[in-house]
Each structure stands twice: as C-alpha cells, then as structure tokens.
Amino acid sequence: MNNEPSPSDIFRQRLREAREMRGYKQEQLAERAKMPATTVAHFEAGTRKPSFDSLRKLAIALEITTDYLMGRVDDPELAEAGDPLFRDVAKLSGNDREIAKDFLKMLAERSSKKDKRS
C-alpha cells in the first residue's frame, strides 16, 4: 500500500502553507492572482485542480516556484538559498515583503544616482 500523498494533495497543502507563510487570507491571494476567491478555496480544498495558467498566477502572486507548489522541490523561495539577504527576506510576511521591496528599490535608485554623479 502506497502512503505517499498524491500530487493533488501535495498541491493543495503547499498552496495553503505558502499562502499562510505570506500572511494572506484566501481573498487577498485571489486578488493578487487575479482570480475569484472561491477558486482559491476550491484549490485548497482539493475540489478543483488548477490550470497551467492558474498555477503560474498563484506562484507569481505568492512569489514562489511552481515546482514548490507541485511538490518537486521543498524550498518555496525563488531566491538563492546561499544569499543571506534573500534568505531573510524569504521569511517575511506578504506585507513586510512589499515594504522590503520598496526599501530595496529606493536603495537601488539611490545607488544608481550616486554612480551617475561619480
């Protein structure tokens, strides 16, 4: 008897874990992924399976890889694990990630301006 979870079970479990890791409610994730909230609820309950397009939208909205959602890798992050900057950012909630992105963008723009002056 095979006790391994099915790919569908892995997907719905990982979708919920990734959403909670980012601190999103189902409605918030749905808005970010540009899909109805009921669709996210169905995916997490396992009553519907995502299309390739929906899988991609969810991965982009959650800033994780589709490989993680499908159970092919165990690391949900896009960034390289060896870089401490990305490793720490990866631990942030969804709202804190947005703040960190804005801050990093501001630093990059400031650095770019400094380079032009010198």
C-alpha positions as CSV (number, residue, x, y, z in Angstrom):
1,M,0.0,0.0,0.0
2,N,1.4,3.4,-1.0
3,N,1.2,6.0,1.8
4,E,2.7,8.9,-0.2
5,P,0.4,11.8,-0.8
6,S,-0.9,12.3,-4.3
7,P,0.3,15.3,-6.4
8,S,-3.1,16.9,-5.9
9,D,-2.8,16.5,-2.1
10,I,0.7,18.0,-2.2
11,F,-0.6,20.9,-4.3
12,R,-3.5,21.9,-2.0
13,Q,-1.3,21.5,1.1
14,R,1.5,23.6,-0.3
15,L,-0.8,26.2,-1.6
16,R,-2.3,26.7,1.8
17,E,1.1,26.7,3.5
18,A,2.5,29.2,1.1
19,R,-0.5,31.5,1.5
20,E,-0.2,31.3,5.3
21,M,3.6,31.8,5.1
22,R,2.9,35.1,3.2
23,G,0.2,36.1,5.7
24,Y,-2.5,36.3,3.1
25,K,-6.2,35.4,3.5
26,Q,-7.7,33.5,0.6
27,E,-9.3,36.7,-0.6
28,Q,-6.0,38.5,-0.6
29,L,-4.3,35.8,-2.6
30,A,-7.1,35.7,-5.0
31,E,-6.9,39.4,-5.6
32,R,-3.1,39.2,-6.1
33,A,-3.5,36.3,-8.5
34,K,-6.4,38.0,-10.3
35,M,-8.9,35.1,-9.8
36,P,-12.1,34.7,-7.7
37,A,-11.6,33.9,-4.0
38,T,-13.8,30.8,-4.4
39,T,-11.3,29.4,-6.9
40,V,-8.5,29.6,-4.3
41,A,-10.9,28.0,-1.8
42,H,-11.6,25.2,-4.2
43,F,-7.9,24.6,-4.9
44,E,-7.1,24.4,-1.2
45,A,-10.0,22.1,-0.5
46,G,-8.9,19.9,-3.4
47,T,-12.3,20.1,-5.1
48,R,-10.7,21.7,-8.2
49,K,-7.3,21.4,-9.9
50,P,-5.6,24.5,-11.3
51,S,-4.9,25.0,-15.0
52,F,-1.3,25.8,-16.0
53,D,-2.3,29.5,-16.2
54,S,-3.8,29.4,-12.7
55,L,-0.7,27.6,-11.3
56,R,1.5,30.3,-12.8
57,K,-0.6,33.1,-11.4
58,L,-0.6,31.6,-7.9
59,A,3.2,31.1,-8.0
60,I,3.7,34.7,-9.1
61,A,1.3,36.1,-6.5
62,L,3.0,34.1,-3.8
63,E,6.5,34.7,-5.1
64,I,7.3,31.0,-5.0
65,T,8.2,28.5,-7.7
66,T,5.6,26.3,-9.4
67,D,8.0,23.4,-8.6
68,Y,7.3,24.0,-4.9
69,L,3.5,24.0,-5.4
70,M,3.8,20.8,-7.4
71,G,6.0,19.1,-4.8
72,R,9.1,18.8,-6.9
73,V,11.2,20.9,-4.5
74,D,10.9,21.6,-0.8
75,D,12.1,25.2,-0.9
76,P,9.3,27.6,-1.7
77,E,11.5,30.6,-2.5
78,L,12.7,32.0,-5.7
79,A,15.9,33.5,-4.3
80,E,19.1,31.6,-4.0
81,A,19.4,30.0,-0.6
82,G,23.0,31.0,-0.1
83,D,22.5,34.7,-0.2
84,P,21.7,35.9,3.4
85,L,19.8,39.0,2.1
86,F,17.3,36.8,0.1
87,R,17.2,34.2,2.9
88,D,16.0,36.8,5.4
89,V,13.6,38.4,3.0
90,A,12.1,35.0,2.3
91,K,11.0,34.8,6.0
92,L,8.8,37.9,5.8
93,S,5.1,38.1,5.6
94,G,3.4,39.4,2.5
95,N,3.0,43.0,3.7
96,D,6.5,43.1,5.1
97,R,7.8,41.8,1.7
98,E,6.2,44.7,0.0
99,I,7.8,47.1,2.4
100,A,11.2,45.4,1.9
101,K,10.8,45.6,-1.9
102,D,10.1,49.3,-1.8
103,F,13.0,49.9,0.5
104,L,15.4,47.9,-1.7
105,K,14.1,49.7,-4.8
106,M,14.8,53.0,-3.1
107,L,18.3,51.9,-2.2
108,A,19.0,50.7,-5.8
109,E,17.8,54.0,-7.2
110,R,20.0,56.0,-4.7
111,S,23.0,53.8,-5.6
112,S,22.3,54.4,-9.3
113,K,22.2,58.2,-8.8
114,K,25.5,58.0,-6.9
115,D,27.1,56.1,-9.8
116,K,26.0,58.8,-12.3
117,R,27.5,61.6,-10.2
118,S,30.9,60.0,-9.9
